[in-house]
Amino acid sequence: MGFAETFKALSDPVRREILMLLKHGSLSAGEIGSHFEMTGATISYHLSILKKAELVHETRVKNFVYYELNTSVIEELMLWLSDLKGEHNS
């Protein structure tokens, strides 16, 4: 994981909202898109940035693609931020 891609992905409020939606479970691109007033192409663009940053995984089921959080990247980021802040688990 590159922190540059992660922070770029997290810098956009739409992508942060997508991550908040996915914390409740996997969703299809259409289900994600129904929460926003933007085109499917724009949603796909945001999802591709989240995938590049490895913040989401995609799973294909028949004709649908479902997205879910990649919690391991989020945990790695949280550990790094905690260490940067000076918090250590003993």
C-alpha positions in Angstrom: 0.0 0.0 0.0 1.2 3.5 -0.8 0.2 6.2 1.6 0.2 8.7 -1.3 -2.6 6.8 -3.1 -4.4 6.3 0.2 -4.4 10.0 1.2 -5.4 11.0 -2.4 -8.3 8.7 -2.2 -9.3 9.9 1.3 -9.0 13.6 0.3 -12.3 13.6 -1.6 -15.5 13.9 0.4 -17.4 11.7 -2.1 -14.9 8.8 -1.7 -15.1 9.2 2.1 -18.9 9.0 1.9 -18.6 5.8 -0.2 -16.3 4.3 2.5 -18.9 5.2 5.1 -21.6 3.4 3.1 -19.4 0.3 2.8 -18.7 0.1 6.5 -22.2 -1.4 6.8 -21.5 -4.2 4.2 -20.8 -4.8 0.5 -22.8 -2.8 -2.1 -23.0 -2.9 -5.8 -21.9 0.1 -7.9 -25.6 0.9 -8.6 -26.5 0.8 -4.9 -23.6 3.1 -4.1 -24.6 5.4 -7.0 -28.2 5.7 -5.7 -26.9 7.7 -2.7 -25.4 10.4 -5.0 -26.6 12.7 -7.7 -23.9 11.9 -10.2 -23.4 9.8 -13.3 -22.5 6.1 -13.1 -19.2 7.0 -14.8 -18.4 9.4 -12.0 -19.1 6.8 -9.4 -16.9 4.3 -11.4 -14.1 6.9 -11.4 -14.3 7.3 -7.6 -14.5 3.5 -7.1 -11.4 3.0 -9.3 -9.4 5.5 -7.1 -10.5 3.6 -4.0 -9.5 0.3 -5.6 -6.1 1.7 -6.6 -5.5 2.8 -3.0 -6.6 -0.7 -2.0 -9.3 0.8 0.3 -12.0 -1.4 -1.3 -12.2 -4.9 -2.8 -14.5 -5.9 -5.6 -16.2 -9.2 -6.0 -18.0 -10.2 -9.2 -21.3 -12.1 -8.9 -22.9 -12.9 -12.2 -23.5 -9.5 -13.9 -22.9 -7.4 -10.7 -19.8 -6.1 -9.1 -19.9 -5.7 -5.3 -17.6 -3.5 -3.3 -16.5 -3.9 0.3 -14.0 -2.2 2.6 -10.5 -3.5 2.8 -10.1 -3.2 6.5 -6.4 -4.3 6.5 -5.4 -1.1 4.7 -7.4 1.0 7.1 -5.9 -0.8 10.1 -2.4 -0.2 8.7 -3.2 3.4 8.2 -4.6 3.7 11.8 -1.4 2.0 13.2 0.8 4.5 11.3 -1.2 7.5 12.5 -1.2 6.2 16.0 2.6 5.8 15.9 3.0 9.2 14.4 0.9 10.7 17.2 3.1 8.8 19.7 0.5 6.3 21.0 2.0 2.9 21.7 0.3 -0.3 22.7 2.2 -1.9 25.5 
